Amino acid sequence: MLSLRKKEAKASVKIVILITIDCLRWDYLTYIVSENTNKRLSSIVHFSRAFSNGPGTNQSFPSIFSSTPFLLHGDLRLASFVRTLASALTDANYYTVGFHSNPFLSSKLGWSRGFREFYDFLSRVGGPAAIAIRSNGTKRVLLRVLGRVLSGSSRYVWTRLNRFYYKFKGIKLPYIEAKELNNYIISWLRCYDKQQPLFLWIHYMDVHNPFAPPEPWLKGFDSREKAFLFNYKVDPEKPSREDIEKLMMLYEGEVKYVALAISEFLDYLEDGGLLENSLVIITADHGEAFMEHNKLGHAYDILYNEVLHIPLLIYGLDEEGVIKEPVQLMDLAPTILDILGVKCPRTFMGRSFYPLIRGEEWEERPIFSESAVPDLINLRYDTSRYIVSVIYKGWKLIYDFIHDRKPRLELYNLKRDFDEHVNLVENEPEIVRELLGLIKGHLKEIKVRKALYGKLESIKVRLKKQCPE
């Protein structure tokens, strides 16, 4: 736990806008920037080595919103004992509002904590994920039975569930498209009291599969419907080279579409005089794999850089340029609060990298990323089967306790082999020993914190029963 000194807020910042893009890889960031060349994004701080703390939304967003690691929660639900970025900003008199359509970030799972207004559109979006989270009783039982019938790996089950669902329910995107989401946000902003500081979170889902971009970004398919269905015809375990190329083409189209949607939103802010006093952060919760390591998508067991290496841009500071030092999403919330002069909650485990932006002394810390075996139909994780990676001083160790009873180890020299092709675990025993010690220390800290917070929660419950309001 790191206690940050309260500093004077950057006086010009009245609006903080956090834009997260689901599944956006770092190497596709150029489309976001090029859409805004010679506009707002020509003056930014760009982090070329930013990393997610997990391979999926469920594993990554605890670090983004609460500056805590996934294994501290171990669930799809946000743990009750953590404070959030939105909570801290609400306490600092910011009006906090969120717009998104990812079922796994719904209010029902606790992700609205701290927001004064939170629009997750859960009642509108379709697909097995939304149904599993919305459902109670009979529907949930049917989903459990169906999940057992469709035996196979988690990603294979999920693909078959989606194929089954859309065959009978018809084709409809399982999220609110970027431009439609913009319309909701702009309508809200027209009524917003511009005198009050604002924190606005926007999460775009379009880059998440199923990839089916609208015209003119749709390539290789006669219609969006055919592109949509193609996503669920691909074997997630053994896709052909042709299938991968088609998926990447569709993915690129989605990125270009979202880039334009972001540009149009920033145009609205600029035209309305809102951008001048805004701090804008653009990042992703994780990336997407296209068989670089014989894995597709962003499955729970992928801790390679095609999934963990993510874009991170900050607009609205006095500073600009490229920062090459490694940073992590765990540190993003503390950084935002540091820029604004707001004190971090005690439950935050990250630290601000604002000193790094300002060119002050900076000491690298280990970056941990985590996951565990999911049971998405029953909305839980088996955290006894986990996988953790650590990045430190140019090295990366993956500690895999998912695929075998004995942990598998992979070691990569990221300075020479950022794409992780050569496993050096047999060649560098001292490095392995050092990084393994960091991972075990990290897991021990999580265990201690979880036990402590659990005791504190039980004390609160007892006190509440003894002293009812």
Secondary structure, 3 states (H helix, E strand, C coil): CCCCCCCCCCCCCCEEEEEEECCCCHHHHHHHHHCCCCCHHHCEEEECCEECCCCCHHHHHHHHHHCCCHHHHCECCCCCCCCCHHHHHHHCCCEEEEECCCHHHCHHHCCCCCCCEEECCCCCCCCHHHHHHHCCCHHHHHHHHHHHHCCCCHHHHHHHHHHHHHHHHCCCCCCCCHHHHHHHHHHHHHCCCCCCCEEEEEEECCCCCCCCCCCCCCCCCCCHHHHHHHHHHCCCCCCCHHHHHHHHHHHHHHHHHHHHHHHHHHHHHHHCCCCCCEEEEEEECCCCEECCCCCEECCCCCCCHHHHEECEEEECCCCCEEECCCEEHHHHHHHHHHHHCCCCCCCCCCCCCHHHHCCCCCCCCCEEEEEEEEECCCCEEEEEEEEEEEEECCEEEEEECCCCCCCEEEEEECCCCCCCCCCCCCCCHHHHHHHHHHHHHHHHHHHHHHHHHHHHHHHHHHHHHHCCC
